[in-house]
Amino acid sequence: MYVVFSGGEALLRKDIFEICDFAKSLQFDVRIFSNAVLIDRRIAGEIKNSGVSGVEVSLYGREKAHDMVTGTRGSFRKTLDGLMAMKERGINVTVKCPVMNVNFREYGWISAFAEKNGFGRRFDITVSPKDDGGRGPLKFR
């Protein structure tokens, strides 16, 4: 059995590694879903030491596409920094990307980037309404 800590952003919790330790004590395989913007060398070390089996990181393409999808200028660079910090620590990383009308041309670049860096990769064409029923995301199908 496995458990995934996600969010929002799971790494915003100050006690996330205590929670991971507790889940491991219950014999769960522990994984984290993240945007990686909070991951530096120190946090990557904590992830490695916590016994987390893998981290899945959302990556939407190169800088222009990624920052446009996240709505945050500079998020691409921070995500790449987090990915490289985890690579340095030997953490099992999977890059994941919802393929949308605004980033479908980035598919090849993401795939090559993941392969070059030894990351797994996963793509999904599903774009769903928000949990509250809001249909805003559907414009990206």
C-alpha positions as CSV (number, residue, x, y, z in Angstrom):
1,M,0.0,0.0,0.0
2,Y,1.2,3.5,-0.6
3,V,0.2,7.0,0.4
4,V,0.7,10.2,-1.5
5,F,1.0,13.6,0.1
6,S,-0.2,16.3,-2.2
7,G,-1.9,19.6,-1.9
8,G,-1.8,22.5,-2.9
9,E,1.8,22.0,-2.0
10,A,2.5,19.3,0.6
11,L,6.0,20.8,1.4
12,L,4.3,23.9,2.9
13,R,3.6,21.8,6.0
14,K,6.3,22.3,8.5
15,D,5.7,18.7,9.8
16,I,5.6,17.0,6.5
17,F,8.6,14.8,7.2
18,E,7.2,13.8,10.6
19,I,4.0,12.8,8.8
20,C,6.1,10.8,6.3
21,D,8.0,9.1,9.1
22,F,4.7,8.1,10.7
23,A,3.3,6.7,7.4
24,K,6.5,4.8,7.0
25,S,6.1,3.3,10.5
26,L,2.8,2.0,9.4
27,Q,4.5,0.2,6.5
28,F,3.3,2.6,3.8
29,D,5.3,3.4,0.7
30,V,5.4,7.2,0.8
31,R,5.3,9.5,-2.2
32,I,5.0,13.3,-2.5
33,F,3.4,15.3,-5.3
34,S,5.0,18.8,-5.6
35,N,5.7,21.7,-7.9
36,A,9.3,21.6,-6.5
37,V,9.6,25.3,-6.0
38,L,10.4,24.9,-2.3
39,I,12.9,22.2,-2.9
40,D,16.5,23.2,-2.3
41,R,19.5,21.0,-1.4
42,R,18.5,21.0,2.3
43,I,14.9,20.0,1.6
44,A,16.1,17.4,-1.0
45,G,18.3,15.9,1.7
46,E,15.3,15.7,4.1
47,I,13.3,14.0,1.4
48,K,16.0,11.5,0.8
49,N,16.5,10.9,4.5
50,S,12.8,10.5,5.1
51,G,12.6,7.4,3.0
52,V,10.1,8.8,0.5
53,S,10.1,6.4,-2.4
54,G,9.5,9.1,-5.1
55,V,8.5,12.6,-5.8
56,E,6.2,13.6,-8.8
57,V,6.7,17.1,-10.1
58,S,4.4,19.1,-12.3
59,L,6.3,20.5,-15.3
60,Y,4.3,22.2,-18.1
61,G,7.0,22.9,-20.6
62,R,9.8,25.4,-21.1
63,E,9.9,28.7,-19.3
64,K,7.3,30.6,-21.2
65,A,4.7,27.8,-21.2
66,H,5.4,26.7,-17.6
67,D,5.2,30.2,-16.1
68,M,2.0,30.9,-18.2
69,V,0.3,27.8,-16.9
70,T,1.3,28.4,-13.3
71,G,0.6,32.1,-13.5
72,T,3.8,32.8,-11.6
73,R,6.8,34.4,-13.3
74,G,10.0,32.6,-12.3
75,S,8.2,29.3,-11.3
76,F,10.0,27.4,-14.2
77,R,13.4,28.3,-12.8
78,K,12.5,27.4,-9.3
79,T,11.0,24.0,-10.4
80,L,14.1,23.2,-12.4
81,D,16.3,24.1,-9.4
82,G,14.2,21.7,-7.2
83,L,14.4,19.0,-9.8
84,M,18.2,19.3,-10.0
85,A,18.5,19.3,-6.2
86,M,16.6,16.0,-6.1
87,K,18.7,14.6,-8.9
88,E,21.9,15.4,-6.9
89,R,20.5,13.5,-4.0
90,G,19.5,10.5,-6.1
91,I,15.8,10.8,-5.4
92,N,13.4,8.9,-7.6
93,V,11.6,11.7,-9.6
94,T,8.8,11.6,-12.1
95,V,8.0,14.6,-14.2
96,K,4.3,14.8,-14.9
97,C,2.4,17.0,-17.3
98,P,-1.2,17.5,-18.2
99,V,-1.1,18.1,-22.0
100,M,-3.3,21.1,-22.8
101,N,-4.0,23.3,-25.7
102,V,-1.5,25.9,-24.4
103,N,1.4,23.5,-23.9
104,F,1.0,20.5,-26.2
105,R,4.0,21.6,-28.3
106,E,6.1,21.2,-25.2
107,Y,5.6,17.4,-25.0
108,G,8.8,16.5,-26.9
109,W,10.9,18.9,-24.9
110,I,9.6,17.6,-21.6
111,S,10.1,14.0,-22.7
112,A,13.7,14.7,-23.8
113,F,14.4,16.7,-20.6
114,A,13.2,13.9,-18.4
115,E,15.1,11.2,-20.2
116,K,18.3,13.3,-20.2
117,N,18.1,13.7,-16.4
118,G,17.0,10.2,-15.5
119,F,13.5,11.2,-14.5
120,G,10.4,9.2,-15.1
121,R,7.7,11.0,-17.1
122,R,4.0,10.8,-17.3
123,F,1.6,12.7,-19.5
124,D,-2.2,13.1,-19.2
125,I,-4.7,14.6,-21.6
126,T,-7.5,14.8,-19.0
127,V,-8.5,18.3,-18.0
128,S,-11.4,18.3,-15.6
129,P,-13.6,20.9,-13.9
130,K,-12.5,22.2,-10.4
131,D,-13.5,20.2,-7.3
132,D,-16.2,22.9,-6.7
133,G,-17.6,22.4,-10.2
134,G,-16.0,25.5,-11.7
135,R,-15.6,25.0,-15.5
136,G,-12.6,27.4,-15.9
137,P,-10.0,24.7,-16.5
138,L,-12.0,23.3,-19.4
139,K,-10.8,26.1,-21.7
140,F,-7.4,24.3,-21.7
141,R,-8.7,21.1,-23.2
